[in-house]
Amino acid sequence: MRIEIISKGKNSIKFKIWNEDLTLGNLIREGLMVDERVIGAGVVEIHPLERSVTIHVALKSGDLKTIICDGARKAEELLRKIRGEVEKALKETS
């Protein structure tokens, strides 16, 4: 994974994550969209063979780095929750 900053303003950022696809991009987007400091977040996959995803985030206010990291943490929490539910469902079917 490699992250490339495409553009950065006071209240917005656009960055590309290489060697990932829409799955990770959408998880990060979901983590960002629950934050009241975020106006919007979008994810674009330019071409499926490129193996990259571009994320654009617009903020009402706040520190870009903090908010992006918070969004990634929320995505991680969602993955943990999914893992727990899958493990629970598998135990019930054993």
Disulfide bonds with the S-S distance in Angstrom:
none
